Amino acid sequence: MKISSYIIINLAVMALVTYLIRAVALILIRKKIENKFIKSFLYYIPYAVLAAMTIPAIFTSTGSVYSAVLGLVVAVVVAFFERGLVTVALSACVTVFVTEFLMKIM
């Protein structure tokens, strides 16, 4: 299978941009960050990015929006009761599976 030059150029540009973002941050910020606002902002970035990537995928990964919403609600409730990640994921998956099955037979 031949990889087109377009894909190789895109991969090279993405690698360069990713490297430059990290390199510039390491070069410009050498001392410890003491500003409370910036520390708080940087603390919440991973959670915000994870939510921004996960939430749209939840609603487009199932056959129906209703099963996706029900799976999300179950996952939030199970997570609220401080269950583990595997338990939360399995309960959401089972909920979506059962909901899709019931919607298919009705």
Residue pairs with C-beta under 8 A, 6 or more apart in sequence:
33 39
33 42
58 68
58 71
58 72
59 65
59 68
59 69
60 68
61 68
62 68
62 71
62 96
62 100
63 100
63 103
64 99
64 100
64 103
66 99
66 103
67 95
67 96
67 99
67 100
67 103
68 96
70 95
70 96
70 99
71 92
71 93
71 95
71 96
71 99
72 92
74 91
74 92
74 95
75 88
75 89
75 91
75 92
78 87
78 88
78 91
78 92
79 88
83 91
